Amino acid sequence: MAKILILLLLVQQLNSQFIVSSYYEIRNKNVVRQNYEESCGAASIATILNLIDVKRYSENDILQKLKQNNIVNTNMISFMDIQRTLEILGYRSVGYQINRGIFNHFKIPIIVKIENDPRYPHFVVAMNYDGDYIKVFDPNFGEYISSKEQFYKLWDKSNNGGYALIVEPKIQFIFNQIDIKLNGKLIDN
């Protein structure tokens, strides 16, 4: 009996495979990393579009679109530049200065401007969750979870509200998501 058990365990181990991911891979799975010092805006555009739509963008795709349309001569861009780029790509977006109470109602990814130093604004994608945490998709660092208190220290230092850009998914993406959910339910029934 013991020999059979050992034999079964050996066969099981031969058939099992382990997929090992490094912390770096896990942290960057859903984030488009910035390759240039001032390209966080382009990387944030690519990250949010990859989160809300089926088409995949890279930082270079967005930078090329910026250069083709003469939106900016350097890699450093503003909220207005981000909004114009999204419009060129076929997405509607609206920028707001919102307070913490309104931010707490958002449950979708949005682009926000955070500042450690006002001379160097940094764009990240933030996704609010119920409770005391926010998932941040930072093109410079990767994906991480922040407490709301820590996030607010960078996003809304003066308690006057922080800047946020809300991107509307394309209608086809929404229909695809509904179709996937409906098909899943029809198959289960």
N, C-alpha and C positions, 0 to 999 in steps of 0.2 A: 504494500500500500504506500509506503514512504517513497519507494522508487518511482511509482506512478506519479505521485504528487510532485516530486522533483523534476521528472520528465515533462509534466505539464507546465510547470513554472519556466523551465528552459525554453520550451516551444513558445510560450507566451512572450518571453523577453525577446526572442528572435523576431517575432512579428511586430513588436511595438516600436514605434518611432517617437522620438522626442523632438519637438520643435523648440529650439531655444532662441529667444530674442534678447538682445542686450538692452540695457536700460536706455541707451541712446536711441535704438530702433523704436522702442515703445514710446518714448517721449516725443518722437518726431513722426509717428504714424499718421496723424491727421493734420500736421502743420507743414506748410511750405516754408522752408528756412530761407532767410535772406542771405545772399552771397556778397552783398556790398554793404558798406557801412550805413548808407542812407537809403536803403531800398526796402525798409519795413513796410511802407505803404503798398508797394507792388506785391510783396509777399503776403500781406494781409488780404489784399483783393483776391489773390489766388487761393488762399486758405478758405475764405468765406464762400467763394464760389464752389470750391470742391466740397464744402460741407452741405450746401443747399441745392446743388444741381448735379446732374450726371456727367456733364462734360468736365474733364480734368484740365487744369491750367497749371503752368509752372511760373515761377517768378520771371523767367526770360520772356514767356508769352506776354505777360503784362507789360514788362519794360519795353518790348518791341512795339506794342500797341501805343504806349505813351509816346515813343519817339516818332512813330508813323503819323500820329495825329498832332504833332508839335505841341503837346500839352506841357511838356517840361523838358528843359535842357540838361538837368542833373537828375540824379536818382532820388533826391529829396522832394517829396510832393506834399500837397496840402489836402484837406478834406474836400475842397472844391475840385482839385485834380482827380481825386479818387472817384468822386461823384460823376465827373465827366467821362472818365474811363469806363465806369460801369455802364453809363448810358450808351457809349460806343459799342460795348459788348452786348447790348440789348437788355440790360437790367435797369429797373427803376430803383432809385435810392433816395432817401431823404435824410438830411442831417439835422440834428437837434442838440440843444443844450438841455439835458434832462436832470432832474434831481434824483436822489437815491430812492425815494418812494416810487417814482415812475419806473426807474431801472429795475426795481424788485418785481415788477409785473411782467417784464420781458422774459420769455422762456425760449427765445430763439437766438442764434448767434448774431452778434452785431459787432461792427468795427468801432473801437473806442480809441481815443487819444489819451495816453498816459504820459505823465511828466515827472521825472526826477529833477530835471533841470529845464526851465522854460525855453532855453536856447536850443534844446534838442528834444523836440516832441517825438514820441514813439507810438506807432500804431500797432494794436494787437486786436485779435478777435476774442470777445468775451461771451460766455454763455452762462446765464444766471440759472441757478437751481433753487428749489425750495430749501430752506435751512440757511446755514451760515457759510455757504461756500459758492465759489464761482470757478468755472473751468476757464482757464486762459490759454489761448493758442498764440504763443509769442514767437514771431519769426526769428527772434534773436536767441531765444533759450529753448523753445519747444513747448510742449503741452504740460501744464501743471495745474494744480488746484490751489486756490488762494482763499483765505478767509475773506469775508466781505470787508472787514475792518482794514486788513492790509491792502486790499484792492482799492478801497476808497481813499486811502492815503496817497495813492498815485493818481487816481482818476478824478477825485473831487476833493482836493486838499482844502479848499476854502469854504466848503459846504454851500456853494452857489450852484452846484450842478456840474456835471461833466459832459463832454462832447461825445455824441454817439451817431453813427451812420447806420441806418436800417436799410437792408437790401431785400427787395422783394424777389422771391424765386420766380422763375419763368413758369407760366401756366402749364406748359407741357410737363415739367417736372412734377408739379402737383398732381396732374392727371395720372402720370406714371405711378406715383406713390399710392394714389387711391386704387388704381388698377391692381397693383401688387397686393395690397391689403385685401381687396375684394376677391381676387383670385385665390389667395391663401385661405380665405374663409370658405369659398366655394369648394375647394379641394378637401378641406377638413369635414365639411358637412356631407 
